[in-house]
Amino acid sequence: MADKIYRVNMTTLTTTVEDVPENLQGHGGRGLTSNIVAAEVEPTCHPLGSHNKLVIAPGLLSGTTAANSGRISCGAKSPLTGTIKESNAGGTAAAMLAKLGCKAIIIEGMPSTKDNWYNLVLNDKGITINEETELVGKGNFAIVETVASRLGEKFGVISIGQAGEMKMASANISIKDPDSHLRSCGRGGLGAVMGSKQIKFIALAPTDNKVAIADPEAFTAANRVFTKALVDNPISQALGQYGTNVLVNIINEAGGLPTRNFTSGQFDGHEEISGETMHDTIVEREGKPKHNCHKGCVIQCSQIYNDMNKKYKTSGFEYESIWAMGADCCVDNLDHIAEADSMMDDMGIDSIETSVAMGVAMEAEVLEFGDGAEFCRILKDEVLAGTGLGRIIGSGAGSVGRAYGVTRVPVVKNQAIPAYDPRAIKGIGITYATSTQGADHTMGYTIATNILGVGGTVDPLSKEGQVELSRNLQIATAAIDSTGMCLFIAFAALDDATCLPALVDMLNARFGIGLTADDVTALGISILKTEHEFNLAAGFTNKDDRLPEFFSEEPIAPHNVIWDFTDEELDTFWDF
Amino acid sequence: MKITIKLFAYFRDGRFKKRVSDFFDEGTSPGEVITSLGLDLEDVGVIMVNNRHAAADSCLTEGDVLAVFPRIGGG
């Protein structure tokens, strides 16, 4: 049976099942969410009003046996940035949606009264809207637990915590993982959009259905080559051992680890929060250094981090989150960071945005740099409780800067800059400035080539070649984000000639089509342009493709460099 | 010459995190230092000298800080 689009109207509380229009059939993941948002959402609408739509889509290869194909995309107009937004995560939902024959869920409208909350249940028979009372005001962990007891352990869950209910601009959407922990569509406040629709969770029923494969033999052969490329890649192997947090020490060594609200490029406490220390702590406390966030992941960059009593504390403990709570806020205690990470997962708020916001609050002397205990208290007593201060922090770094009159506010298009200083690693600055979605390292991860020596080398301190590097990576990323593939396949794809052709072969075998590598590039270009056009129609101009002025005025140690791209140089990004 | 050597990730296993050494002569290359530690240059992803990327066959001088990483990634 052909995949369907499930449309949920929260104004009329009705649902419809639609055939996938021909122009959307070749899309999945980000390409699909962005095309639907661009076609159906008025770019100037209020992101939390009835005219915005939340689109949820598995990738083109999700639900198949393809390795690392379990990413789910959520898209809408972002309440944080005002731009188009796609945020993706692992977990079990992408594969479950695909197996249920769901190309996308489109949630539109909003209930006429603020009092009622709802859940959605998708199964073989269709999608239903149900009133929800028990879980209103509850965190994501309680939702996962309650859905398991109410509907069954094997149900998938897409949910919002209290931050989403309060429509905080940093609220995320959580996805249940295979161990009933959480993964997050973290960036851009899409949890607030789900909250504005008054949907607390979406449950996905398990099914025995299989995703149709046009040419199973070719698919299996291509998947074998693809999986081998991933497994054999030394970077994949290091990701399994140390997680993404292996980056703390190398970014610190390169002088690009933003520290103390972006006033230095190195953190004295880097060793305490590093991937090496985290690995040793996990082993000592009988956690798991390796863990897969979705079935079929062969990289396993996630982990189980236990507390001092060897009890589960958090998982998916990522470099960018640890950097933000650690170096940026000068907290050198991994247990404080793990506690904060767990709380943010539960209340459903972006750990990058919220922690960078906390760094700006530290600069405003709301709390002191390095005070991890106070960081945790503010999360619990202010953000979770929805006090005035909590809502200011929960609305992001830009919000804190405006409320407290701070000028050193590291945001682009109001979204917090993550983990890599653009003065010392210039390629990523191009990505932050020009990304269609505000500052986001995953949009075009130049760190690979600027720092890690993957896909060639481009000197991080030179301006030479950075625009082209960022552009090429942003195009490739838009395409990868459409397949349901984890972005970490890129390390193998950039350095192993067998990897990308095998991915294209899998797409062709899945759908019985004849894409070439050039077609995949064209797909990436078309997605970027569609997103860019949405932003222009929403009122953004090239003047928004800029970094905050302090980057051009304050040199950062140890290299004592500033951001020195001209406006004209930045604007060449869109010359394609 | 006196140099500081820093190792990362699994290169530390059975070796060290950081060591100040006066064993090497002026002009020794990072590659020679790395090999002397029983590491295979094939496994090395990134070499930095004084916080800048450096080639395995470059020349070290007095006071340099050499950092050696295996092939790693994240993001």
Interface residues (C-beta under 8 A of the other chain):
Chain A: P234 I235 A238 L239 Q241 Y242 G243 T244 N245 V246 L247 N249 I250 E253 A254 G255 E271 G275 E276 C301 Y319 E320 H441 T442 Y445 I447 A448 I451 L452 G453 V454 T457 D459 P460 L461 L487 F488 F491 P558 H559
Chain B: K6 F8 A9 Y10 R12 K17 D43 G45 V46 M48 N51 R52 H53 A67 F69 P70 R71 I72 G73 G74 G75
